[in-house]
Amino acid sequence: MKLVVFIPALNEGKSISNVIKAIPKKIPGIEKVDVLVVDDGSKDNTVDMALNAGADKIVSHPNNMGIGAAFMTGIRNCISMNADISVIIDADLQFDPNDIPKLIVPILNNQLDVVLGSRWLDHDVKGIPGRNLLGNKICTKLISIVTGQRFTDTQSGFVAYSRNAFSNISVVNDFTFVHEAILDLKFKGFRIGEVGVPVKYFEERKSRVVKNIFNYGYRALSIILKSMVYHRPILTFGLLGILLFGGGILAKIITITKIFGGGISTDLSSGIIILGIVSFMLGLFANVVFKRQAFTEKNLRYYISDSNDEN
C-alpha cells in the first residue's frame, strides 16, 4: 500500500518544513509514504523549504489559483503517483501529522472511503475565531441535512481518501474544496466518516478562505446548491416546480373565491403554473445530461487508472 500525503501551500515557508519532517514514514499497513507539495503561487521560499525538508514531489501553480484548484492538482498527482491512499493536510501546523496513521485506519480496514479529521469530535477547540466557528457550524448543519448524515466538521483541512474515492472526485470550484468534495462523493455512494483529531490555532494566523463571513457564507451556499443541482436535479428542480405549480394553483383559487377580497391576474397565475411545469421538465432533462456526463467521467477515470497500472 502506498500513501501520498499532499500539502497545498501558499506562502508557508515558515511552517511547511516542520510539517513535512513530522510526517511519519513508517505506518502499519503502509509500505511507502510519499510527500507531495502543491505550491499555489507562493511568493516566499515555500518551494525551497519543502525541497530541503524532503518533499518527494513539488508541483507549482504559476499564480495563486485558490485552494480548490490546488486540491484538484493534488488529486490528479496522487492518481499519477499510483497512491492507494491520499491524505491532505494543511501546511500551517494546525493539524499534527502524527495523527495520519489514526486517520487512515478506517480506510485500511475497509470501513470507510473518506475520513474527515473532525476538530469537534471528542475534542475541545480553543482559540478558533468566532466567525470561523459560526461559518463552520452553519455549513456543517446544511451539509448534514442535504446528505442525510450527521457530521461535526465538514470544513477540515485534514482528510484521508481511498484510491477509489480520490479517483472519482470532481471539484470544479477554485474557492474551496471541502463542501463540494464531501457532497460529490456522498452522492456517488462513497462511505464517509469522521475521526476526532486535535487542532491548534495561532493568534497571528488568518484564514485565507474565511475573510468575510457573509461572502464566505454566500459562496459556500452556492457550492451546496450547485452540487444539489448536479447530483439531484430531479429533486432540486422538482421541489422548485412543486412550489411554483402550487403557488399558481393557490393564486387561481384566490382569484376564483376572492378570499382576500380581490383577485390575482389570470396571466400571472397561469405563468407561475407553466414555470412550475417547465422547472420539473428541466429536472428530467438535467438528470439525463448529468448522468451521461458522469458515465463519461467514469469511463475516462477507468482508462487513466488502467494506463497507470500498465506503467
C-alpha positions in Angstrom: 0.0 0.0 0.0 1.3 3.4 -1.0 0.3 6.6 0.9 0.7 10.0 -0.7 0.4 13.0 1.8 -0.2 16.1 -0.2 0.1 19.6 1.2 -1.5 22.7 -0.5 0.7 25.7 0.3 0.6 29.4 -0.2 3.4 31.4 1.3 4.0 28.8 4.1 7.8 29.0 4.1 7.8 29.4 7.9 6.0 26.1 8.7 6.0 23.7 5.8 9.4 22.3 6.6 8.2 21.3 10.1 5.0 19.7 8.6 7.0 17.6 6.1 9.5 16.4 8.7 6.8 15.4 11.1 5.0 13.1 8.6 5.6 9.6 9.8 7.5 7.4 7.3 6.6 4.1 9.0 2.9 3.4 9.3 1.4 -0.1 9.9 -0.2 -1.4 6.7 1.7 1.2 4.5 4.7 0.1 2.5 5.7 3.6 1.2 4.9 7.2 2.1 5.5 10.0 -0.4 5.0 13.7 0.3 3.5 15.9 -2.4 3.5 19.7 -2.1 1.2 21.8 -4.3 2.6 25.3 -4.3 -0.3 27.6 -5.2 1.7 30.5 -6.5 3.8 31.3 -3.4 6.0 34.4 -3.4 8.2 33.3 -0.5 10.6 30.4 0.0 7.9 27.7 0.3 9.3 25.6 -2.5 12.9 25.8 -1.3 11.9 24.9 2.2 9.7 22.0 1.0 12.5 20.7 -1.2 15.1 20.9 1.6 12.7 19.2 4.0 12.5 16.1 1.8 9.3 16.5 -0.2 9.2 13.8 -2.9 7.4 15.9 -5.5 6.5 19.6 -5.8 4.0 21.0 -8.2 3.7 24.8 -8.6 0.9 26.9 -10.0 2.2 29.9 -11.9 0.0 32.1 -9.8 -2.5 31.8 -6.9 -5.5 29.8 -8.2 -7.3 29.0 -4.9 -7.4 26.1 -2.5 -10.0 24.3 -4.7 -7.6 24.3 -7.7 -4.7 23.3 -5.5 -6.8 20.4 -4.2 -7.6 19.1 -7.6 -3.9 19.4 -8.7 -3.0 17.3 -5.7 -5.7 14.7 -6.5 -4.5 14.4 -10.1 -0.9 13.9 -9.0 -2.0 11.3 -6.4 -3.5 9.4 -9.3 -0.4 9.7 -11.4 1.8 8.7 -8.4 -0.2 5.5 -8.0 -1.3 6.2 -4.5 -3.6 3.7 -2.7 -4.5 6.3 0.0 -4.1 10.0 -0.1 -4.2 12.4 2.8 -4.5 16.2 2.5 -3.1 18.2 5.4 -2.7 22.0 5.9 0.7 23.5 5.8 0.4 25.6 8.9 0.8 23.0 11.6 -2.7 23.4 12.8 -3.1 19.6 12.5 -0.5 17.2 13.8 1.0 14.9 11.0 1.4 12.2 13.6 -2.3 11.7 13.6 -2.1 10.5 9.9 -2.0 6.8 11.0 -5.1 7.2 13.1 -6.9 9.0 10.2 -6.2 6.2 7.6 -7.1 3.2 9.8 -10.8 3.1 8.7 -9.7 3.0 5.1 -7.1 0.3 5.7 -9.8 -1.7 7.4 -12.2 -1.1 4.5 -14.7 0.6 6.8 -14.8 3.9 5.1 -13.7 5.5 1.8 -13.3 9.0 3.1 -12.2 10.0 6.7 -12.6 13.6 7.8 -10.4 14.8 10.6 -13.0 16.4 12.9 -11.9 19.1 15.2 -15.1 18.9 17.3 -15.4 15.2 17.7 -14.2 14.2 21.2 -12.1 17.4 21.5 -12.5 20.9 22.9 -11.3 23.5 20.5 -9.8 26.7 21.9 -8.7 29.9 20.1 -10.9 29.5 16.9 -12.1 32.9 15.6 -15.8 33.4 16.2 -16.6 33.9 12.5 -14.9 30.7 11.5 -16.8 28.8 14.2 -20.2 30.3 13.1 -19.5 29.6 9.4 -18.4 26.0 10.2 -21.5 25.2 12.3 -23.9 26.6 9.7 -22.3 24.8 6.7 -21.9 21.6 8.6 -25.6 21.7 9.6 -26.6 22.3 5.9 -24.5 19.5 4.6 -25.8 17.1 7.2 -29.3 17.9 6.2 -28.6 17.6 2.5 -26.7 14.3 2.8 -28.9 12.8 5.5 -25.8 12.0 7.6 -24.7 13.8 10.7 -21.3 15.5 10.5 -19.5 17.5 13.2 -16.9 19.2 10.9 -17.2 19.5 7.2 -14.5 22.1 6.7 -11.5 20.2 7.9 -8.2 20.6 6.1 -7.2 17.1 7.2 -8.8 14.4 5.2 -8.0 10.9 4.0 -9.2 9.3 0.8 -9.1 5.8 -0.5 -7.9 5.3 -4.1 -11.4 4.6 -5.4 -12.6 7.8 -3.7 -10.0 10.3 -4.8 -10.1 8.8 -8.3 -13.8 9.8 -8.5 -13.7 13.3 -7.1 -15.0 16.1 -9.2 -14.4 19.5 -7.7 -14.8 22.5 -10.1 -14.8 25.4 -7.6 -11.5 27.1 -7.1 -12.6 28.9 -3.9 -12.6 25.8 -1.7 -12.9 22.1 -2.0 -14.3 20.8 1.4 -18.0 21.1 0.8 -18.0 20.1 -2.8 -15.8 17.0 -2.3 -18.0 15.7 0.5 -21.2 16.2 -1.4 -19.7 14.9 -4.6 -18.5 11.6 -3.0 -21.5 11.2 -0.7 -23.9 11.5 -3.7 -21.8 9.0 -5.6 -22.3 6.4 -2.8 -19.0 6.5 -1.0 -18.7 5.9 2.7 -17.7 9.0 4.6 -17.0 9.2 8.3 -15.1 11.2 10.9 -12.2 10.7 13.3 -11.6 13.1 16.1 -8.2 15.0 15.8 -6.8 17.8 17.9 -6.1 21.2 16.3 -4.1 24.2 17.2 -5.0 27.8 16.4 -2.4 30.6 16.3 -3.4 34.2 17.1 -1.4 35.6 14.2 -2.9 33.1 11.7 -5.6 34.4 9.5 -7.8 32.2 7.4 -7.3 32.6 3.6 -10.7 31.2 2.9 -12.9 32.9 5.6 -12.0 36.5 5.1 -15.6 37.8 5.2 -18.3 35.7 6.9 -21.0 36.9 4.6 -19.0 36.4 1.4 -17.9 33.0 2.6 -21.5 32.0 3.5 -22.8 33.1 0.1 -20.1 31.2 -1.8 -20.4 28.1 0.4 -24.2 28.1 -0.1 -23.8 28.5 -3.8 -21.5 25.4 -3.9 -24.0 23.4 -1.9 -26.8 24.4 -4.3 -24.8 23.7 -7.4 -23.9 20.3 -6.0 -27.6 19.6 -5.4 -28.5 20.6 -8.9 -25.8 18.4 -10.4 -26.3 15.3 -8.3 -30.0 15.6 -7.6 -31.5 17.6 -10.5 -34.9 15.9 -10.3 -35.3 16.6 -6.6 -34.0 20.2 -6.8 -36.0 21.2 -9.9 -38.9 19.1 -8.7 -39.2 20.9 -5.4 -39.0 24.2 -7.2 -41.6 23.1 -9.7 -43.9 22.0 -6.9 -43.6 25.3 -5.2 -44.3 27.2 -8.4 -47.1 24.9 -9.5 -48.7 25.0 -6.0 -48.3 28.8 -5.9 -50.0 29.1 -9.3 -52.9 26.9 -8.2 -53.3 28.8 -5.0 -53.4 32.1 -6.9 -56.1 30.6 -9.1 -58.2 29.6 -6.1 -57.8 33.1 -4.5 -58.9 34.7 -7.8 -62.0 32.4 -8.1 -63.1 32.5 -4.5 -61.9 36.1 -3.8 -61.0 35.1 -0.3 -59.0 38.3 0.3 -61.5 40.5 -1.4 -59.7 40.6 -4.7 -58.1 38.5 -7.3 -54.7 37.8 -8.9 -54.0 38.4 -12.5 -55.0 35.3 -14.6 -52.0 35.7 -16.7 -49.7 35.8 -13.7 -51.1 32.7 -12.0 -51.1 30.8 -15.3 -47.5 31.9 -15.9 -46.5 30.6 -12.4 -48.1 27.2 -13.2 -46.3 27.0 -16.5 -43.0 27.8 -14.8 -43.6 25.0 -12.3 -44.2 22.5 -15.2 -41.1 23.8 -17.0 -39.0 23.5 -13.9 -39.9 19.9 -13.5 -39.1 19.2 -17.1 -35.8 20.9 -16.7 -35.0 18.5 -13.8 -35.7 15.5 -16.1 -33.6 16.9 -18.9 -30.7 17.8 -16.5 -30.8 14.3 -15.0 -30.2 12.7 -18.4 -27.4 15.2 -19.2 -25.6 14.8 -15.9 -26.0 11.0 -15.9 -24.4 10.9 -19.3 -21.6 13.2 -18.1 -21.0 11.0 -15.0 -20.8 7.9 -17.2 -18.2 9.6 -19.5 -16.1 10.7 -16.5 -16.2 7.2 -15.0 -15.0 5.6 -18.3 -12.2 8.2 -18.5 -11.1 7.5 -15.0 -11.0 3.8 -15.6 -8.9 4.4 -18.7 -6.5 6.6 -16.8 -6.3 4.0 -14.0 -5.6 1.2 -16.4 -2.9 3.2 -18.1 -1.2 3.9 -14.7 -1.4 0.2 -13.8 0.3 -0.8 -17.1 3.1 1.7 -16.5 
